[in-house]
Amino acid sequence: MGRIVVDVMLKPEILDPQGQAVRGALPRLGLDQFTDVRQGKRFVLSVDGPVTQTHLASAREAAETLLSNPVIEDVVNVHELTADEPEQAPITGAGA
């Protein structure tokens, strides 16, 4: 089974209230080295068999027409999820 990752982010000119809320909370946790936070979303699409160029093209079409709102969001990445790449970013550190 192959998997395709689609990453979507708000356009830079769009206000990101969730990102701002996280940015405001970070210093209270002693994490004051971050100057900005932007929140996005990640989709992982599964296909039968290996990922083909046709699958990737279909994923790009789905990303542009269904998975994102092109008025306020950009599709920033569509790629095959490799075997050594985690489906989700691992949580590490003291809070994990």
C-alpha positions as CSV (number, residue, x, y, z in Angstrom):
1,M,0.0,0.0,0.0
2,G,1.4,3.4,-1.0
3,R,0.7,6.7,0.8
4,I,0.7,10.2,-0.4
5,V,1.1,13.3,1.8
6,V,-0.7,16.6,1.0
7,D,0.3,19.6,3.1
8,V,-1.9,22.7,3.1
9,M,-1.1,26.1,4.7
10,L,-3.0,29.4,5.0
11,K,-1.8,31.9,2.5
12,P,0.8,34.3,4.1
13,E,-1.6,37.3,3.9
14,I,-4.4,35.5,5.8
15,L,-4.6,36.0,9.5
16,D,-3.9,32.8,11.5
17,P,-5.6,33.1,14.9
18,Q,-4.7,29.6,15.9
19,G,-1.1,30.2,15.1
20,Q,-1.2,33.5,17.0
21,A,-2.7,31.8,20.0
22,V,0.0,29.1,20.0
23,R,2.7,31.9,19.5
24,G,1.3,33.7,22.6
25,A,1.4,30.5,24.7
26,L,4.9,29.4,23.9
27,P,6.7,32.0,26.1
28,R,4.5,31.0,29.0
29,L,6.0,27.5,28.6
30,G,9.6,28.9,28.5
31,L,9.8,28.6,24.7
32,D,10.5,32.1,23.7
33,Q,12.8,31.5,20.8
34,F,10.0,31.3,18.2
35,T,9.0,34.5,16.4
36,D,6.0,33.2,14.5
37,V,3.7,30.2,14.3
38,R,1.6,29.3,11.3
39,Q,-0.8,26.3,11.5
40,G,-1.6,24.1,8.6
41,K,-3.1,20.7,7.9
42,R,-1.7,17.4,6.5
43,F,-3.6,14.7,4.7
44,V,-2.3,11.2,4.1
45,L,-4.0,9.5,1.2
46,S,-3.6,5.7,0.8
47,V,-3.6,3.8,-2.5
48,D,-3.5,0.1,-3.4
49,G,-0.1,-0.8,-4.6
50,P,2.8,1.5,-5.2
51,V,2.3,5.2,-5.8
52,T,2.3,6.2,-9.4
53,Q,2.6,9.5,-11.2
54,T,-1.2,9.1,-11.9
55,H,-1.8,8.8,-8.2
56,L,0.2,11.9,-7.5
57,A,-1.6,13.9,-10.2
58,S,-4.9,12.8,-8.8
59,A,-3.8,13.8,-5.3
60,R,-2.7,17.2,-6.6
61,E,-6.2,17.6,-8.2
62,A,-7.9,16.5,-4.9
63,A,-5.7,19.0,-3.0
64,E,-6.6,21.9,-5.2
65,T,-10.3,21.1,-5.5
66,L,-11.3,19.5,-2.2
67,L,-8.6,19.4,0.5
68,S,-7.9,23.1,0.4
69,N,-9.8,26.3,0.0
70,P,-7.9,28.1,-2.8
71,V,-9.1,31.5,-1.7
72,I,-7.3,31.3,1.7
73,E,-5.0,28.3,1.5
74,D,-2.0,27.1,-0.6
75,V,-1.2,23.5,-1.3
76,V,2.5,23.6,-0.3
77,N,3.5,19.9,-0.8
78,V,2.3,16.7,-2.5
79,H,4.6,13.8,-2.3
80,E,4.9,10.0,-1.7
81,L,5.3,9.1,1.9
82,T,8.5,7.1,2.0
83,A,9.1,4.1,4.3
84,D,11.5,6.0,6.5
85,E,9.3,9.0,6.8
86,P,6.7,9.0,9.7
87,E,3.1,9.5,8.8
88,Q,3.0,12.1,11.6
89,A,5.8,14.0,13.1
90,P,6.9,12.2,16.2
91,I,6.5,14.0,19.5
92,T,9.8,14.2,21.4
93,G,11.1,16.0,24.4
94,A,10.1,16.4,28.0
95,G,6.3,16.5,27.3
96,A,6.3,13.3,25.3
